[in-house]
Amino acid sequence: MLEELDARITAELAEDGRCSYTDLAERVGLSVSAVHQRVRRLEQRGVIRGYAARIGGEQVGLALTAFVSLTPIDPAAPDDYPSRLLHLKQIEACHSVAGVESYILKVRVVSPSALEALLAEIRATANVSTRTTVVLSTPFEDRPPIVAFTKIT
């Protein structure tokens, strides 16, 4: 858990990752040098893991988004699916989950036939069965997290 000032800095950067140190300092009520030091420490601690552009999938030709649940065919097989599938760039996210499935993948592809080919490659590479949910629309995505903090007294 973060102290309140670090939580405020983190929340501001989650909302606007391109915010300047000057603007950030003004928003949280610190000097520019104090904000700069705190941001560096948050980066070193892994709280802030990077800064990236959010790309609209449809605008770059990736019109189809789907969630693919993986279930091992052999429950005794090693749980190394993430490393086996890392080379597949169509996989945007990989989440280990509780329940019947072991992992849920978020994938983006250009077409239904590209999804079909990707599913075949996932099954062959990881020796899993899959269950796929195709996304029809995305009302919102990439919302900044609610940053928890502890009050320092």
Sequence and secondary structure as in RCSB ss.txt:
>XXXX:A:sequence
MLEELDARITAELAEDGRCSYTDLAERVGLSVSAVHQRVRRLEQRGVIRGYAARIGGEQVGLALTAFVSLTPIDP
AAPDDYPSRLLHLKQIEACHSVAGVESYILKVRVVSPSALEALLAEIRATANVSTRTTVVLSTPFEDRPPIVAFT
KIT
>XXXX:A:secstr
 EEHHHHHHHHHHHH TT  HHHHHHHHT  HHHHHHHHHHHHHTTSS        TGGGT  EEEEEEEEESST
TS S HHHHHTT TTEEEEEE SSS SEEEEEEESSHHHHHHHHHHHHHHHTEEEEEEE    S         EE
   
